[in-house]
Amino acid sequence: MIDFLLLLPVLLFSVVAHEYAHAWTAFRQGDPTAYMLGRLTLNPLPHIDPMMSVVFPAMLFWLSSLAGHPFTFGAAKPVPVNPRNYRNYRRGDLIVSSAGIVTNLILAPVCALLFVGLGLAGDAVPAASGVLGTLQRMMVFGILLNYILAVFNLVPLPPLDGSHLFYHLLPPALGARYRAVGRFGFLLLLVTFMVPGLSGVWNVLLWPAEQASTLTLSLVGNFALAGVIR
């Protein structure tokens, strides 16, 4: 439970930053939709979805803890965009769709650098090592979650970001049919999570995130304060 309380604010910041990146790049590409709806902000309140940002991560963490492998992630409300407003439809769609993924890929090493800084501060001020160790633990979650969010969103299943990138590789007629699957996308995602035989697929799909996290933590592990990495 303590780990979940440390993890939740990191998760919320990561998914909000992901959606903000979509809103900002859409605005830069000529679409004011997200801006007009108040989504061009890092204030978490307009972005948080009670189910996907809080309830689902809590349930997933609880269920995975029962299985002995605590794990969770979540999502914010998708930022509404109108690609017809982009100055260049194809270019704009590729930039906006990849913006959240790139943001998470940047946040993971940023968390690693903060981990190092907190470790150095803890060595310099031993009296504060308890608080700094807690913050370091949050940075560990930041590394893990941001790699997971980046890789997860690369999966080419509508309406995930990866589906927008994959769509432009398809012939127009096939691409239209492919995007139509997006109406059932979240239902398909829930099925893959809930059906035991299918849930294991995510272990394979998220393997790159696991490897990236392991490599990153191995590079900064020498700066860990007592009990942070376990």
N, C-alpha and C positions, 0 to 999 in steps of 0.2 A: 504493500500500500504506500509506503514511504517513497519507493521508487516511482510509483505512478504519479504521486503528487509533485515529484521533481520533474518527471517527464512531460506532464500535461502542458505547463507553460511553454516549454521548448517546442512541443508539437504545435501548439496554437500559433506561436510566432512563425514557425517554419511554413505552415500552410497559408497563413496570412501574407507572408512575404511572397510566396508562390503566386497567390492570386493578385497581389499588388503589382507584381511584375507583368502579369497579363494585362492589367488595366493600364499601366503606364505605357507599355509598348503599343497597345491598341490606340491610345490617345496620340502617341507620336506618329502612328501610321495613318492618322486621319479620322479615327472613329471616336467620337465623344460619348458613346453610350454609357460606358462605365463611369466616366467623370460626371455625367448628368445624373446618374443614379447614386452618387455618393460613394462609389467603390474605389476611387482613386485616392486611397488613404491607407496608412498603416494602423489606423485605429481598428482593433480587432472586432468591435461590435457589429459593423455592417457586414463583415465577412463570415462570422461564426454561424455555422449550422448546428443547432442543438444536438441533432442526432449524430451527424457524421463527425463533428468536432469534439463532442464530449461523450455521449452515450455509447456510440460504437467503439471508440478507443477504450473506454472503461470495460465494456463487455469483452472485447478481444483480449485485453490484458488479463482479465480475470480468468477467462477460459484457457488461455495459453499458460497461465500460472498453475492452474490445476493439472495441466499436462507436464509441468516441470520445465517449460521453456517460455518464460515471460517475454511477450512480444506485443507490440501494438503499433498502429499508425491510424491516421484519420484524414479528413479533408475539410476544407472550407467550402462555402457556397461558391459554385463556379461564377466567374465574372461574366456578365452578359456583354457580348460584342456583336457588332454588325459588320461582317467582313465586306459588305458592299460599299462601306464607307472608306475602306483602305484606298490609298492612292494607287497602289498596285496590288491587286487581289492576291495573287500567288505569293509574292514576296512578303506582303503584310501578314498573310495567314501563317507562313512558315516562321516568321519572326515572333509573332504573338504566341503561337502554339509552343515554341521552344523556350520562351522567356522564363516560364516557371521552372522548367527543368534546369536551365542554366543557373537560375538563382539558387536552387537547392544544391547544385554542384559547387557553387561558390561558398555557400554558407557552411558546408561540411569542413573544408580546410580553415575557414575563419574560426569555427569552433575549436579546431585543433590548435590554432595559434593562441586563442584565448586560454585553452587548457595549459599550454606551455607558460603563458604569462602568470596564470594563477598558481602554477607550481613553483615558479621562481619567487613569487610574492610570499607563498607559504614558507619557503625555505628562509627568506629574509626576515619574516615576522612570524616565528613559530606560534605565538599566542593566538594568531588569527587562522591557524592551519585548519581548524575545525570548520569554520565558515567557508574558507577558501576551498576546502576539500569537497564540501557540498556543491559549491558552484562548479568545481571540476567535474563532479559526477553529472551535473546537468549538461556540461559540454560533451561528455561521452555520449549522452543521449542525443545531443545535437548532431554529432558526427553520424551516428547510426541512422537517425530518422531522416536526415537530409539526403543521405545516399539512397535510402529506401524509397523516399518520395520521388527522387529523380528517376531511378530505375523503374519504379512502379508506373510512373506516368509515361514512360517510353513504350510501354506495352501497347501495341497497335489495336486496341479494342475500344471502339467508340463507347463513351465520349471522351476517353483519356486523350491527353495531348499527343501521344504517339500516333493515334488514329489520324489526326490532322496531317502529320508529317507523312504517313504512309499513303494517305489519300492522293497526294500529288504525284505518286509514282504509278497510279492506276489510270487506265483509259477512262475517259469521262463517264461513259455509261456504267461501267463496273464501279467507278468511284461513287456514283450517286446511290447505287444499291448498297454499297459498303457503308456509306454514311447513314442510310436509313436504319441500319442496325442500332444506331445510337439511341433510338427510342427505347430499346430494351437493354441498353448497356449496363446501367446500374443493377438491374435485375440479374443479368448474367454474372456480374461481379459478385453479388451476394451469394448466388448459387455456388460459385467456385470456392467461396470462403466457407460455406456451411456444409457442403457435401464432402464427407471425409475422403472419398476417392479422388476428388478434384482438388482439394485444398493443398495436397502435396505438390501440385503443379507450381504453386507459388514459391516453394523452396528452390525449384530449379530457376524460375524466372528472376527471383531476387538474389540468386547466387552472386552476380557481380557486385551488388550492394554489400553483401557479407564480406566478400574479398577486399573491396575497397576500404571498408571499415576496419577490418583486421590489419591491413597494411598501414593505414593512417595511425591507428592506435599503437602499432609496433614502433612507429617513428617517434611518437611523443611519449611513450610509456615511461621513459626514464625520468620524466618530469612529474609523474603521478605522486600525489601525497598519499599518506598511509591509508589503505583500505579503499581507495577510489576505484581502481580497476581490479575486479575480482571475478 
